[in-house]
């Protein structure tokens, strides 16, 4: 058996996962419902970081509302 038992085990450790630095918490302006999402990795590192505002579906109100970035 080429590679032996470790060949399969090594691939288990190499999995792309979400970085905690890029996760942002979005909170509904109407109900307080929270959604976690990730920010894209940008090349502009000196630019001014603005708070994210997205229109998404709120399951507690069952309609689309604005979600704003909140503290983690």
C-alpha positions, 0 to 999 in steps of 0.5 A, a space after each residue: 500500500 503506497 503511502 501507508 496509513 498516514 497518507 489519508 490522515 494528512 489530508 484530514 488536517 489540510 482543510 480550508 476553514 473560516 478565519 476568525 479574523 474575517 468573521 463578522 457579526 451582523 445584527 438585525 436593526 428591527 428584531 436583534 436576530 444575529 447572522 455570522 458571515 465572512 468578509 472577503 480578503 481584500 488587498 487594500 489594507 490601508 483603506 478605511 474600514 466601514 461597518 457593513 450593512 446588508 439587506 437580508 431575510 430575518 426569520 423572526 420577522 419573516 421579511 427582509 430587513 437591514 443587518 448592521 455589523 456589530 461587535 463580536 
